[in-house]
Amino acid sequence: MSLWQYLMESYDQNAAAMETSYPLSATSISNRTEWIAVIIINGDGEFQCYDEIKKAKWDKKTRELIDPYVVINIPTTEESAGRTSGPRPYPVFDQYEYLKGTGDKFELYIKQLEEFANSDFATPQVKAIHAYIKKRSVATDLEDLSPKPKTNIVFEVQIPGSPQSKVWQNPEFFKAWHQYYLSEKMKEQVDQGDKLSLDYIDGTMQPSALSHPKKISNFSANAKLISGNDTENFTFRGRFEDSEQTVTIGYESSQKAHQFLRYLVSERGNYCGEQVILSFTMGSIQNALPSPLGDT
């Protein structure tokens, strides 16, 4: 567990920088394969206009970007972070088929958003987005853009005096979601009569992580470094009745360790095909070790 402990502690030691680019309880989307729709509303949830982040394009000859490559953080739950084909909505930003105003996916999405918006953790931006979404007007407002079911949608909320209208760039928004989701996990475990679990990374009692993050690198896709949800094959069967009898990792510790590893891979890593080579030292990222392939 020493590696995971070092990763978690490194996140804590660089929390201010990490919370902006690698927030907890979050994953990412990009314009690598498709454009992204941006809905712009005011603080009362009234539609103003729309914008779009075009699909990234490269010049085939020079390999230089024509339209820039954009990565956007979005809040997530454990279930939505690991979704494949099942209806598991992301909390605020999601695909058009979840936001269009009809169907089972929309009903699941708005129920989750409403619970967050009505909580003590909700920011004015979240309340405005909920006020807009419940009007069920996304399909009409984006009609000219002709979004596809899988087109990602994000929001700008224009509130007088607010320094950041692009919700996906607001650290307070992500901190609010993480605190809300963590409190919900803790309440859920208590309501079910479960005790908090021993976190094998830092030794504290925490709500346990039932599913761990994926997409650690650009090439890893759905691959995970920690997984114990295979109840049909041989992940733990034959020795234990369930995965938590083998090892338990706290949700927050898992989030911190995986997000710091994402930072290392993205900003400190050197790609060799699909392999990533990196090095790091405990302490401030401002005094990071030189690149392992750099000329020192």
C-alpha positions in Angstrom: 0.0 0.0 0.0 3.0 2.3 0.2 2.6 3.6 -3.4 -1.1 4.4 -2.8 -0.2 6.1 0.4 2.4 8.3 -1.3 -0.1 9.2 -4.0 -2.8 10.1 -1.5 -0.4 12.2 0.7 1.0 13.9 -2.4 -2.6 15.0 -3.4 -3.1 16.4 0.1 0.2 18.3 0.1 -0.8 19.9 -3.2 -4.5 20.2 -2.6 -4.8 23.8 -3.8 -3.3 23.0 -7.2 -5.0 19.6 -7.5 -8.5 20.9 -6.7 -8.5 23.1 -9.8 -7.3 20.7 -12.4 -7.8 17.3 -10.8 -10.9 17.6 -8.5 -12.2 14.7 -6.4 -15.3 12.8 -7.5 -14.7 13.9 -11.0 -13.8 12.4 -14.4 -13.2 14.1 -17.7 -14.6 14.5 -21.3 -12.9 16.0 -24.3 -13.5 17.2 -27.8 -11.2 14.5 -29.2 -13.9 12.6 -31.1 -16.9 14.9 -31.0 -17.9 18.5 -30.4 -19.3 19.7 -27.1 -22.5 21.8 -26.6 -22.4 24.7 -24.2 -25.7 25.9 -22.8 -25.5 29.5 -21.4 -28.1 30.5 -18.8 -28.4 33.3 -16.2 -28.6 32.9 -12.4 -32.4 32.4 -12.5 -32.1 29.4 -14.9 -33.2 31.3 -18.0 -31.8 30.3 -21.3 -29.6 33.0 -22.9 -27.9 31.3 -25.9 -25.7 28.4 -26.8 -22.1 27.9 -27.9 -20.1 24.9 -29.0 -16.6 23.6 -28.5 -15.6 22.3 -31.9 -14.1 18.8 -32.4 -10.3 19.0 -32.2 -8.6 18.9 -35.6 -5.1 18.5 -36.7 -3.3 19.5 -39.9 -2.5 16.2 -41.5 0.8 17.6 -42.8 2.2 19.6 -39.9 0.3 17.7 -37.2 -0.5 21.1 -35.6 -3.8 21.8 -34.0 -6.4 23.7 -36.1 -9.1 23.6 -33.5 -7.7 23.1 -30.0 -7.9 19.9 -27.9 -10.0 20.6 -24.8 -10.4 18.5 -21.7 -13.2 19.3 -19.3 -13.7 17.9 -15.8 -17.2 16.8 -14.9 -18.6 15.6 -11.5 -19.3 11.9 -11.2 -20.6 9.2 -9.0 -19.1 5.8 -8.6 -21.8 4.3 -10.7 -21.6 6.8 -13.6 -17.8 6.7 -13.6 -18.0 3.1 -14.5 -21.0 3.1 -16.8 -21.0 1.3 -20.1 -24.4 0.8 -21.5 -26.6 1.0 -18.4 -28.5 4.3 -17.5 -26.3 5.9 -14.8 -26.4 9.7 -15.1 -23.6 12.0 -14.3 -24.6 14.6 -11.7 -24.7 17.9 -13.7 -23.0 17.6 -17.1 -24.0 14.7 -19.3 -24.9 13.6 -22.8 -27.9 15.0 -24.7 -29.9 11.8 -24.3 -29.9 12.4 -20.5 -30.8 16.1 -20.7 -33.2 16.3 -23.6 -36.3 16.3 -21.3 -37.9 12.9 -22.0 -37.3 9.2 -21.3 -36.0 7.1 -18.4 -32.5 8.5 -18.6 -33.7 12.1 -18.2 -35.9 11.1 -15.2 -32.9 9.5 -13.5 -30.7 12.5 -14.3 -33.1 15.2 -13.0 -33.9 13.3 -9.8 -30.1 13.2 -9.0 -29.7 16.8 -10.0 -32.7 17.9 -7.9 -31.4 16.2 -4.8 -28.0 17.9 -5.2 -29.7 21.3 -5.9 -31.9 21.1 -2.8 -29.0 20.1 -0.5 -27.1 22.4 1.8 -24.0 21.9 -0.5 -25.5 23.3 -3.7 -23.9 26.4 -5.2 -25.9 29.1 -7.0 -24.7 27.7 -10.3 -26.2 24.3 -9.4 -29.5 25.8 -8.4 -29.6 27.7 -11.7 -28.9 24.6 -13.8 -31.6 22.7 -12.0 -34.1 25.6 -12.5 -33.3 25.5 -16.2 -33.3 21.7 -16.6 -36.7 21.2 -15.0 -38.3 23.3 -17.8 -37.4 20.4 -20.2 -36.4 22.9 -22.9 -33.0 21.5 -23.9 -34.2 19.9 -27.1 -35.9 23.1 -28.3 -33.0 25.4 -27.2 -30.4 23.2 -29.1 -32.5 22.4 -32.1 -30.4 24.4 -34.5 -27.3 22.5 -33.4 -28.9 19.1 -34.0 -27.1 17.3 -31.2 -26.6 13.5 -31.3 -27.7 11.3 -28.3 -24.0 11.0 -27.2 -23.2 14.8 -27.6 -21.8 16.1 -24.3 -23.4 19.1 -22.8 -21.9 21.5 -20.3 -23.1 24.8 -18.8 -22.1 28.4 -18.4 -24.0 30.3 -15.7 -23.8 34.1 -15.8 -24.3 35.5 -12.3 -23.4 39.2 -11.7 -20.3 39.3 -9.5 -19.4 35.7 -10.1 -15.8 35.5 -11.3 -16.3 32.3 -13.3 -19.3 31.7 -15.5 -17.8 28.4 -17.0 -19.0 26.0 -14.4 -16.5 23.3 -15.3 -13.7 25.7 -14.4 -15.0 26.6 -10.9 -13.2 24.7 -8.1 -16.0 25.6 -5.6 -18.5 23.8 -7.7 -16.4 20.6 -7.6 -15.7 20.9 -3.9 -19.4 21.2 -3.3 -20.2 18.1 -5.3 -17.5 16.0 -3.6 -18.6 17.1 -0.1 -22.3 16.4 -1.0 -21.5 13.0 -2.5 -19.3 12.0 0.4 -22.0 12.9 2.9 -24.5 10.9 1.0 -22.3 7.8 0.9 -21.8 8.1 4.7 -25.5 8.5 5.3 -26.3 5.6 3.1 -23.9 3.3 5.0 -25.3 4.4 8.3 -29.0 3.9 7.2 -28.1 0.4 6.0 -26.7 -0.4 9.4 -23.1 -0.6 8.1 -20.2 0.7 9.9 -17.5 2.8 8.3 -14.7 0.6 6.9 -11.0 0.6 7.7 -9.1 2.3 4.9 -6.0 0.3 4.2 -4.2 3.3 2.7 -4.2 5.7 5.7 -5.7 3.7 8.5 -8.8 5.9 9.1 -12.4 4.8 9.1 -14.1 6.0 5.9 -17.0 5.1 3.6 -15.5 2.4 1.4 -15.0 2.7 -2.3 -17.2 0.2 -4.0 -15.8 1.0 -7.5 -12.5 2.7 -8.4 -11.7 5.2 -11.1 -10.8 4.3 -14.7 -9.3 6.3 -17.5 -5.9 6.8 -15.8 -4.2 7.5 -19.1 -5.2 8.2 -22.6 -4.7 4.6 -23.6 -6.1 2.9 -20.5 -9.8 3.5 -21.5 -11.9 1.4 -19.1 -9.0 -0.5 -17.5 -8.7 -0.2 -13.7 -5.8 -0.6 -11.3 -8.0 -1.7 -8.5 -11.1 -3.9 -9.0 -13.0 -6.4 -6.9 -16.5 -6.4 -8.5 -16.1 -9.7 -10.4 -18.5 -12.0 -8.7 -18.4 -14.7 -11.4 -14.8 -15.4 -12.0 -11.7 -15.6 -9.7 -11.0 -12.1 -8.4 -11.7 -13.2 -4.8 -13.9 -16.3 -5.0 -12.6 -19.5 -3.4 -11.0 -17.6 -0.5 -13.6 -15.0 0.5 -17.4 -14.5 0.4 -17.2 -10.9 -0.8 -14.5 -8.5 -2.0 -14.4 -6.4 1.2 -13.1 -9.4 3.1 -9.8 -9.1 1.2 -9.1 -5.4 1.5 -11.1 -2.2 1.9 -10.1 1.2 0.6 -11.8 4.4 1.6 -13.6 6.4 -1.1 -11.8 9.6 -0.4 -8.3 8.0 -0.3 -9.0 6.2 -3.6 -10.1 9.4 -5.2 -7.0 11.3 -4.1 -4.6 8.6 -5.1 -6.1 8.1 -8.5 -6.4 11.8 -9.3 -2.7 12.4 -8.3 -1.7 9.5 -10.5 -3.7 11.1 -13.4 -1.7 14.3 -12.8 1.6 12.4 -13.0 0.6 10.5 -16.1 -0.7 13.6 -17.9 1.8 16.2 -16.9 4.9 14.3 -15.7 4.7 11.2 -17.9 6.7 10.3 -21.0 4.8 8.1 -23.5 6.6 5.1 -25.1 3.9 3.7 -27.3 1.1 2.8 -24.8 3.5 2.7 -21.9 4.0 5.7 -19.6 7.3 6.3 -17.8 7.3 8.8 -14.9 9.0 9.7 -11.6 7.8 11.7 -8.7 9.0 12.7 -5.2 7.0 13.4 -2.1 6.4 17.1 -1.5 5.3 20.1 -3.5 4.7 19.7 -7.2 6.5 23.0 -7.7 9.8 21.2 -6.8 9.1 18.1 -8.9 11.8 15.8 -10.1 13.0 16.4 -13.6 11.5 14.4 -16.4 13.1 10.9 -16.4 13.9 11.3 -20.1 14.9 15.0 -19.9 18.5 16.3 -20.3 19.5 17.5 -16.8 
